[in-house]
Amino acid sequence: MGKGDTRWFVHDRFGMFIHWGLYALPARHEWVRNMERIPNEAYEIYFEMFNPDLFDPKAWAKAAREAGMKYFVITTKHHEGFCLWDTKYTDYKVTNTAAGRDLLREIVDAFRGEGLKVGFYYSLLDWHHPDFTIDSRHPLRDLPPEEIAKLNSTRDMKRYAQYMRDQVTELLTNYGKVEIIWFDFSYPGENGKGRDDWESEKLYELVHRLQPGIIVDNRLDLPGSGDIETPEQFTPDKGMVDAQGNPVVWEGCQTFSGSWGYFRDEMSWKSPRMCIEMLINHVSRGGNLLMNVGPTSRGYIDRRALDRLAAYGEWMKYNSRSIYGCGTAPAEFPAPADCRYTWNPETKRLYLHCLVWPFKHVHLENLAGKVKYAQLLADGSEIRIREEKTDNLNSHTPQGALTLELPTLLPGQGCEVPVIELVLK
Ligand code: GLC
């Protein structure tokens, strides 16, 4: 475990990831340079053409807040090496594009203005930097080995590690309080890179000196430094634990479609309903959800992403009480079939999320005698409770279980996934 303050983090549960860089122009994955082996010269056209004339960070921030998100993490620099802020250490930065301004600052101001906490993603990989050696992930990896050796002979990872420290110093000095730094990523081993290349120890020490209490992710290849585990593109099927079996703080990072950067032709967009289920699944297993958007090169969040954010907003408006401050339910309360529990230990309220709406009862094991009141969270309408064991034509309440009597139909709002709030005695 690291030194970061995760108290606010495990309370807030829901954040927005933003991947925005030059890769929004080719619009076919933020790894396009790697996949298509694009050298610096050929990628230069995107730098030249970058012109986010519809950039409106206040609209991004408003969409995030209305979706119920409480923090955000933005790519200040992705693997392509392009910097979204006015850094002193390279010319490959936003101020030298048609945008002509420090867009990171505007984004930070807008999100803070909406009350969200600030997180910076910073790529450890850098396919543009002249000192970053060509390795197994690099766009130039397929050049003849002699040519790679020749190119690498003038490249110096020590200088690159210093460059990272200089840039991280800027990021953690010039933008006020930064709550999260998200380094991405390490791939130690043959022809890869890890802590010795990044000089992770120095980087980690620097980060904590500049922003005590900042949350650092677990991708520096530095055992013991990560405050959070970061499963990506899948939902863990249960809570995450350390080697001793103790629960750890974790955050799943997920996409609406398969890509992080804007991908015009990507069609595997999750339905709004799936997105809501993902949030519930993360929190019910004790995790956070960092949901990604990839704005277009013109600087707006496209319709497909906005629709999903709006679905979150509609559901969260009525049900956020089952998310904020909540986590895994005590083991003595196993969730019924097709349901997920979340639990707020402060208020002692248990939230039953029904992914399939049962007809017309649901039996809750081990809860007989323990619930003071139950209501449908969406409209605050009472759900009647029956506790005596019954075994007749109308119901079968098992021993020790409590039965909720459910309406056949649900109200029209907040019930995309209905939630029943159980107030424990
Ligand atoms: C991966 C990818 C990357 C993305 C990140 C988000 O490691 O390299 O493109 O930014 O995951 O978690």
Residues whose N, C-alpha, C, O or C-beta is under 5 A from the ligand:
A	BS01	GLC	E30 F185 E232 C253 W260
